[in-house]
Amino acid sequence: MLTVMREAAEAGGRLEADSDLPGYLEATLAAAGRALERTPELLPVLREAGVVDAGGQGLYTLLEGMCLYARGQTEGGPGGELHLIASRVPVSAAGAQAGAAVSAPGAWEQAGPSYGYCVEFVLDGGAKGADEVARDLGALGDSLIVAGLRTGQEHREGADAPLRVHIHCPEPEALIRRAGSLGTIGQVQIRDMNRQNEVFRRGGRGAGAAAGSDVVAVVPGAGLARVFLSLGAAVVTVGAGSPSAEELLDAVQSAPGEAVIVLPNNKNVVPVAEQARKLSGKGVWVIPTASVAQGIAALVAFDPPRGAEANRREMLQAMAAVRSLEVCKAVRDAHLNAVRVRKDQHAAYLDGELAGAGASAWEAIRRALERLPMHEAEVLTVYYGVEVSASQAEGLADCLRVEYPHVAVEVLSGGQPLYDYLIGVE
């Protein structure tokens, strides 16, 4: 990057003092492009991967934007795009062996115009070093970076530093599932790059173009993340526990818009979201969703072009119309709300309160649903967890359809830990 900067400055310095601004910028841009093309010749790691320096490319893009503006243009070339400088050096054999998919465009990117998803997470407690993790995940996407102190050799010698992973991929659910097999993952953030690109393009077309709002949702599983992303959430944080205010603030700041709505989807995350709201310089609205089912209902009511305050009113109304069940195995005996549950039995919580227990998940759920006016229900949505198979979930759905024939029952993979089932009743 410093070489690109120096050669661009030198090119500008060689011009006459009375040169016009567009001419000056064009000269510096051309010099920056030539220097950027040569960066793989200067750094072995770039030469092995067959890419130019990322910082130098960023500088080139800034200069190009300035140059276009000086010419009176407000967008890039004919397609509205700025230019990416390609390496003149091919990927080396060593780079290919280490995982060329880490840097080179993958088959999924070549297949269509989709930008996919940007996924970041921390990997801890795994048995593999950074180089091994890179080879393991490289085929699932590109722009892969595995950063941390733990190389393969250091890990074999007993070091246990966490690794931070960044990757662009078409299927975040499959990626997170694979990463979870390598160790404990946390601080997961997923960004829809198609959404970011849409906001970027919209923002360059006049005042008020980016007046809509974005959504940050906290969800406990990769399958649920896919659901929230498909419904328009711009950024999703994924985790079994509560994120810190700093992690949630980072997600808010990473959302493309200046107005952000946060869906905590857990009563314990609501105060954390409020703290992130206070720390953010953006306009942030927290919808106090206490469950995933409430969060999905609120997100269905979300309309991006609509103002954040109007969205808040609609989303609060939508979440209030949903009842939530959470089903897990009891870790000890308990007697609450006139319900007795034994260790290892299934327990069903209705809106956070113990409402049913039984030897099977279906028995616990049926007893909890007896507390609701099910004759008024229209839809039951079942999200099954990481420890539940698709056939087990379908078996439960069949029981629900027989018991409540007037209700539409939908089954989706949630991928959440801890809870075998999360169920929304509408």
C-alpha positions as CSV (number, residue, x, y, z in Angstrom):
1,M,0.0,0.0,0.0
2,L,2.8,2.4,0.8
3,T,4.5,1.7,-2.5
4,V,1.2,2.5,-4.3
5,M,0.8,5.7,-2.3
6,R,4.4,6.8,-2.9
7,E,4.3,6.2,-6.7
8,A,1.0,7.9,-7.1
9,A,2.3,10.9,-5.2
10,E,5.5,11.0,-7.2
11,A,3.5,11.0,-10.5
12,G,1.4,14.0,-9.2
13,G,4.6,15.8,-8.2
14,R,6.0,15.6,-11.7
15,L,3.1,17.7,-13.1
16,E,3.3,21.4,-13.7
17,A,2.1,23.6,-10.9
18,D,-0.8,25.0,-12.9
19,S,-2.2,21.5,-13.9
20,D,-5.9,21.2,-13.5
21,L,-7.4,19.0,-10.8
22,P,-8.8,16.3,-13.2
23,G,-5.5,16.0,-14.9
24,Y,-3.6,15.7,-11.6
25,L,-6.0,13.0,-10.4
26,E,-5.8,11.0,-13.6
27,A,-2.0,11.0,-13.5
28,T,-2.0,9.8,-9.9
29,L,-4.6,7.2,-10.6
30,A,-2.7,5.8,-13.6
31,A,0.5,5.5,-11.5
32,A,-1.4,3.9,-8.6
33,G,-2.8,1.3,-11.0
34,R,0.6,0.4,-12.4
35,A,2.1,0.1,-8.9
36,L,-0.8,-2.0,-7.7
37,E,-0.3,-4.5,-10.5
38,R,3.2,-5.0,-9.4
39,T,2.5,-5.6,-5.7
40,P,2.5,-9.4,-6.1
41,E,6.1,-9.1,-7.2
42,L,6.9,-7.4,-3.9
43,L,5.3,-9.7,-1.4
44,P,5.6,-13.5,-1.5
45,V,2.2,-14.0,0.2
46,L,0.5,-12.0,-2.6
47,R,2.5,-13.9,-5.3
48,E,1.5,-17.3,-3.8
49,A,-2.2,-16.3,-3.7
50,G,-2.2,-14.5,-7.1
51,V,-3.8,-11.3,-5.8
52,V,-2.9,-7.7,-5.5
53,D,-2.5,-5.8,-2.2
54,A,-5.9,-5.1,-0.6
55,G,-4.9,-1.8,1.0
56,G,-3.4,-0.7,-2.3
57,Q,-6.7,-1.6,-4.1
58,G,-8.6,0.4,-1.5
59,L,-6.4,3.4,-2.2
60,Y,-6.8,3.0,-5.9
61,T,-10.6,2.9,-5.5
62,L,-10.5,6.1,-3.4
63,L,-8.4,7.9,-6.1
64,E,-10.8,6.6,-8.8
65,G,-13.8,8.0,-7.0
66,M,-12.1,11.4,-6.7
67,C,-11.1,11.3,-10.3
68,L,-14.7,10.5,-11.4
69,Y,-16.1,13.2,-9.3
70,A,-13.6,15.7,-10.7
71,R,-14.9,14.8,-14.2
72,G,-18.5,15.4,-13.1
73,Q,-19.5,11.7,-12.7
74,T,-21.4,10.5,-9.6
75,E,-21.1,6.7,-10.5
76,G,-18.5,4.3,-11.8
77,G,-18.2,3.0,-15.4
78,P,-21.1,1.9,-17.7
79,G,-22.3,-0.6,-15.2
80,G,-21.9,1.7,-12.2
81,E,-18.9,-0.3,-11.0
82,L,-15.4,0.9,-10.0
83,H,-12.4,-1.2,-11.2
84,L,-10.6,-4.0,-9.5
85,I,-7.0,-4.4,-10.5
86,A,-6.0,-8.0,-11.3
87,S,-2.7,-9.5,-10.5
88,R,-0.3,-10.0,-13.4
89,V,1.2,-12.9,-11.5
90,P,-0.6,-16.3,-11.6
91,V,-1.3,-18.3,-8.5
92,S,1.8,-20.2,-7.5
93,A,1.8,-24.0,-7.0
94,A,2.4,-23.4,-3.3
95,G,-0.6,-21.0,-3.1
96,A,-2.8,-23.5,-4.9
97,Q,-1.7,-26.2,-2.6
98,A,-2.5,-24.1,0.4
99,G,-6.0,-23.4,-0.9
100,A,-6.4,-21.2,-3.9
101,A,-10.1,-20.9,-3.2
102,V,-9.1,-18.7,-0.3
103,S,-8.2,-15.9,-2.6
104,A,-9.4,-16.7,-6.1
105,P,-13.0,-16.4,-7.1
106,G,-14.9,-19.6,-6.3
107,A,-17.2,-21.5,-8.6
108,W,-20.2,-20.1,-6.8
109,E,-19.1,-16.6,-7.5
110,Q,-18.5,-17.3,-11.2
111,A,-22.0,-18.9,-11.5
112,G,-23.9,-15.7,-11.1
113,P,-24.0,-12.1,-10.0
114,S,-24.8,-12.7,-6.3
115,Y,-22.3,-11.3,-3.9
116,G,-23.2,-13.9,-1.2
117,Y,-22.7,-13.4,2.5
118,C,-19.8,-12.0,4.5
119,V,-19.4,-14.3,7.6
120,E,-17.0,-13.6,10.5
121,F,-16.6,-15.6,13.7
122,V,-14.1,-16.7,16.3
123,L,-13.0,-20.3,16.4
124,D,-11.7,-21.5,19.8
125,G,-10.7,-24.9,21.2
126,G,-10.2,-26.6,17.9
127,A,-7.6,-29.3,17.1
128,K,-6.3,-27.5,14.0
129,G,-4.0,-24.6,13.3
130,A,-4.7,-21.6,11.2
131,D,-3.3,-23.1,8.0
132,E,-5.3,-26.3,8.5
133,V,-8.5,-24.3,9.2
134,A,-7.9,-22.3,6.0
135,R,-7.6,-25.5,3.9
136,D,-10.7,-27.0,5.5
137,L,-13.0,-24.0,4.9
138,G,-11.5,-22.7,1.7
139,A,-13.7,-24.7,-0.6
140,L,-16.9,-23.3,0.9
141,G,-16.2,-19.7,-0.3
142,D,-13.5,-17.2,-1.0
143,S,-11.9,-14.0,0.5
144,L,-10.9,-16.3,3.3
145,I,-8.8,-14.9,6.1
146,V,-7.8,-16.9,9.2
147,A,-6.0,-14.7,11.6
148,G,-4.5,-15.6,15.0
149,L,-1.3,-16.6,16.7
150,R,-2.0,-20.3,16.5
151,T,-0.2,-21.8,13.5
152,G,-0.3,-25.5,13.1
153,Q,3.1,-26.0,14.8
154,E,2.3,-23.7,17.7
155,H,-1.0,-25.5,18.3
156,R,0.8,-28.9,18.4
157,E,3.1,-27.5,21.0
158,G,0.2,-26.6,23.2
159,A,-0.8,-23.0,22.3
160,D,-4.6,-22.5,22.4
161,A,-5.1,-19.0,21.1
162,P,-8.5,-18.4,19.3
163,L,-8.6,-17.8,15.6
164,R,-10.7,-15.1,13.9
165,V,-12.2,-16.2,10.6
166,H,-13.5,-14.1,7.7
167,I,-15.0,-15.6,4.5
168,H,-17.5,-14.8,1.7
169,C,-19.8,-17.6,0.9
170,P,-23.2,-18.5,-0.7
171,E,-24.5,-20.7,2.1
172,P,-23.7,-19.4,5.6
173,E,-25.6,-22.3,7.2
174,A,-23.4,-24.9,5.7
175,L,-20.3,-22.9,6.5
176,I,-21.2,-22.4,10.2
177,R,-22.1,-26.1,10.5
178,R,-18.7,-27.0,9.1
179,A,-16.8,-24.5,11.2
180,G,-18.6,-25.8,14.3
181,S,-17.1,-29.3,13.7
182,L,-13.6,-27.7,14.0
183,G,-14.1,-26.2,17.4
184,T,-16.3,-23.8,19.4
185,I,-17.5,-20.9,17.4
186,G,-18.6,-17.5,18.8
187,Q,-19.1,-13.9,17.9
188,V,-20.7,-14.9,14.6
189,Q,-21.8,-12.1,12.3
190,I,-23.4,-12.6,8.9
191,R,-23.9,-9.7,6.5
192,D,-25.9,-9.9,3.2
193,M,-23.6,-8.4,0.7
194,N,-26.3,-8.2,-1.9
195,R,-28.2,-6.0,0.5
196,Q,-25.1,-3.9,1.2
197,N,-24.6,-3.4,-2.6
198,E,-28.2,-2.4,-3.0
199,V,-27.9,0.2,-0.3
200,F,-24.6,1.5,-1.8
201,R,-26.2,1.9,-5.2
202,R,-29.4,3.5,-3.8
203,G,-27.3,5.9,-1.7
204,G,-25.7,7.4,-4.7
205,R,-28.9,8.5,-6.4
206,G,-30.0,11.6,-4.6
207,A,-31.0,12.8,-1.2
208,G,-33.3,10.5,0.8
209,A,-32.3,7.4,-1.2
210,A,-31.0,5.7,1.9
211,A,-33.8,6.9,4.2
212,G,-35.0,3.4,5.0
213,S,-34.0,1.3,7.9
214,D,-32.0,-1.9,8.5
215,V,-32.4,-4.8,10.9
216,V,-29.8,-6.5,13.2
217,A,-31.1,-9.7,14.6
218,V,-29.6,-11.9,17.3
219,V,-30.4,-15.6,16.7
220,P,-29.1,-18.8,18.2
221,G,-28.6,-21.0,15.2
222,A,-27.3,-21.0,11.6
223,G,-30.6,-22.2,10.1
224,L,-32.4,-19.4,11.9
225,A,-29.9,-17.0,10.6
226,R,-30.8,-18.1,7.1
227,V,-34.5,-17.4,7.9
228,F,-33.8,-13.9,9.2
229,L,-31.5,-13.1,6.3
230,S,-34.1,-14.2,3.8
231,L,-36.7,-11.9,5.4
232,G,-34.4,-8.9,5.0
233,A,-32.2,-8.6,8.1
234,A,-29.1,-6.8,7.0
235,V,-26.8,-8.2,9.7
236,V,-27.3,-11.2,11.9
237,T,-25.3,-12.2,15.0
238,V,-25.4,-15.9,15.9
239,G,-24.6,-17.5,19.2
240,A,-25.9,-19.8,21.9
241,G,-25.3,-17.2,24.6
242,S,-25.9,-13.5,24.9
243,P,-23.6,-11.3,22.8
244,S,-21.7,-8.5,24.6
245,A,-22.7,-4.9,24.1
246,E,-19.5,-4.4,22.1
247,E,-20.3,-7.3,19.7
248,L,-23.9,-6.0,19.2
249,L,-22.6,-2.4,18.7
250,D,-20.2,-3.7,16.0
251,A,-23.1,-5.4,14.2
252,V,-25.2,-2.2,14.4
253,Q,-22.3,-0.1,13.1
254,S,-21.7,-2.6,10.3
255,A,-25.3,-2.3,9.0
256,P,-25.3,-0.2,5.8
257,G,-28.0,2.3,6.9
258,E,-28.0,5.1,9.4
259,A,-31.3,3.8,11.0
260,V,-31.1,0.4,12.6
261,I,-33.8,-1.8,14.2
262,V,-32.5,-4.4,16.7
263,L,-34.3,-7.7,17.3
264,P,-32.8,-9.3,20.5
265,N,-35.0,-12.4,20.3
266,N,-34.2,-13.2,23.9
267,K,-35.3,-11.3,27.1
268,N,-31.7,-11.5,28.4
269,V,-30.4,-9.8,25.3
270,V,-32.8,-6.8,25.5
271,P,-30.7,-4.9,28.0
272,V,-27.6,-5.6,26.0
273,A,-29.3,-4.2,22.9
274,E,-30.3,-1.1,24.9
275,Q,-26.7,-0.6,25.9
276,A,-25.6,-0.9,22.3
277,R,-28.2,1.6,21.3
278,K,-26.9,4.2,23.8
279,L,-23.3,3.7,22.5
280,S,-24.1,4.0,18.8
281,G,-24.1,7.2,16.9
282,K,-26.8,5.9,14.6
283,G,-30.5,6.1,15.1
284,V,-31.2,2.7,16.8
285,W,-34.6,1.3,17.8
286,V,-34.8,-1.9,20.0
287,I,-37.9,-4.1,19.5
288,P,-38.0,-6.1,22.7
289,T,-38.6,-9.5,21.1
290,A,-38.2,-12.2,23.8
291,S,-38.1,-15.2,21.4
292,V,-37.2,-16.2,17.9
293,A,-40.9,-16.6,17.0
294,Q,-41.6,-13.0,18.1
295,G,-38.5,-11.8,16.1
296,I,-39.7,-13.6,12.9
297,A,-43.2,-12.1,13.2
298,A,-41.8,-8.7,13.8
299,L,-39.4,-9.0,10.8
300,V,-42.3,-10.1,8.5
301,A,-43.9,-6.8,9.3
302,F,-40.7,-4.9,8.5
303,D,-40.7,-2.8,5.3
304,P,-37.2,-1.3,4.4
305,P,-38.4,1.9,2.7
306,R,-40.6,2.7,5.6
307,G,-39.2,5.0,8.3
308,A,-37.8,3.4,11.5
309,E,-40.5,4.8,13.8
310,A,-43.3,3.5,11.5
311,N,-41.6,0.1,11.3
312,R,-41.3,0.0,15.1
313,R,-45.0,0.5,15.5
314,E,-45.9,-2.3,13.0
315,M,-43.3,-4.7,14.4
316,L,-44.4,-4.2,18.0
317,Q,-48.0,-5.0,16.9
318,A,-46.9,-8.1,15.0
319,M,-44.7,-9.6,17.8
320,A,-47.6,-9.2,20.3
321,A,-49.7,-11.6,18.2
322,V,-47.3,-14.5,18.6
323,R,-47.0,-17.1,21.5
324,S,-43.7,-18.9,21.8
325,L,-42.7,-22.4,23.0
326,E,-39.2,-23.5,23.8
327,V,-38.5,-27.2,24.4
328,C,-35.4,-28.7,26.0
329,K,-34.4,-31.5,28.2
330,A,-34.4,-30.8,32.0
331,V,-31.0,-30.9,33.6
332,R,-32.5,-31.4,37.1
333,D,-35.8,-32.0,38.8
334,A,-38.1,-29.0,39.2
335,H,-41.6,-28.0,40.3
336,L,-42.8,-24.7,38.9
337,N,-46.2,-23.3,37.9
338,A,-47.9,-26.5,39.1
339,V,-45.7,-28.4,36.6
340,R,-43.4,-31.2,37.8
341,V,-40.5,-32.1,35.6
342,R,-37.8,-34.8,36.2
343,K,-34.2,-34.7,35.1
344,D,-33.8,-35.7,31.5
345,Q,-37.5,-35.3,30.8
346,H,-38.6,-32.8,28.1
347,A,-39.7,-29.4,29.4
348,A,-41.8,-26.9,27.4
349,Y,-41.7,-23.3,28.2
350,L,-44.6,-21.1,27.1
351,D,-43.5,-17.4,26.8
352,G,-40.6,-18.2,29.2
353,E,-42.7,-20.0,31.8
354,L,-42.6,-23.8,32.4
355,A,-45.9,-25.0,31.0
356,G,-45.5,-28.7,30.2
357,A,-43.3,-31.7,30.8
358,G,-43.2,-35.3,29.6
359,A,-41.1,-38.3,28.6
360,S,-41.2,-37.1,25.0
361,A,-41.0,-33.7,23.3
362,W,-44.5,-34.2,21.9
363,E,-46.0,-35.0,25.3
364,A,-44.4,-31.8,26.8
365,I,-45.6,-29.7,23.9
366,R,-49.1,-31.0,23.9
367,R,-49.5,-30.2,27.6
368,A,-48.1,-26.7,27.1
369,L,-50.4,-26.0,24.1
370,E,-53.4,-27.0,26.2
371,R,-52.9,-23.7,28.0
372,L,-53.6,-21.8,24.8
373,P,-56.9,-21.2,22.9
374,M,-55.7,-23.4,20.0
375,H,-59.1,-23.2,18.3
376,E,-58.0,-19.6,17.4
377,A,-54.6,-20.6,16.1
378,E,-53.9,-20.6,12.4
379,V,-50.1,-21.4,12.0
380,L,-47.6,-23.5,14.0
381,T,-44.0,-23.0,12.9
382,V,-41.5,-25.5,14.3
383,Y,-37.7,-24.8,14.2
384,Y,-35.7,-27.9,15.2
385,G,-32.3,-27.8,16.9
386,V,-28.9,-29.1,16.1
387,E,-29.5,-32.4,18.0
388,V,-32.7,-33.2,16.3
389,S,-33.0,-35.0,12.9
390,A,-35.3,-33.9,10.1
391,S,-37.2,-37.2,10.4
392,Q,-37.8,-36.6,14.2
393,A,-39.0,-33.1,13.5
394,E,-41.4,-34.3,10.8
395,G,-42.7,-37.0,13.2
396,L,-43.5,-34.2,15.7
397,A,-45.2,-32.2,13.0
398,D,-47.4,-35.2,12.1
399,C,-48.5,-35.4,15.7
400,L,-49.4,-31.7,15.7
401,R,-51.3,-32.0,12.4
402,V,-53.4,-34.9,13.8
403,E,-54.1,-33.0,17.1
404,Y,-54.9,-29.7,15.4
405,P,-56.2,-30.4,11.9
406,H,-57.3,-26.9,11.3
407,V,-53.8,-25.4,11.9
408,A,-51.1,-25.2,9.2
409,V,-47.8,-26.7,10.5
410,E,-44.5,-25.7,9.0
411,V,-41.1,-27.3,9.9
412,L,-37.7,-25.7,9.4
413,S,-34.2,-26.4,10.5
414,G,-33.1,-23.8,13.1
415,G,-29.8,-25.3,14.0
416,Q,-30.0,-23.9,17.5
417,P,-28.2,-25.5,20.4
418,L,-29.8,-26.1,23.8
419,Y,-33.4,-26.2,22.6
420,D,-34.6,-29.2,20.7
421,Y,-37.6,-27.1,19.4
422,L,-38.6,-23.5,19.1
423,I,-42.2,-23.1,18.1
424,G,-44.3,-20.1,17.2
425,V,-48.1,-20.1,17.5
426,E,-50.0,-17.6,15.5
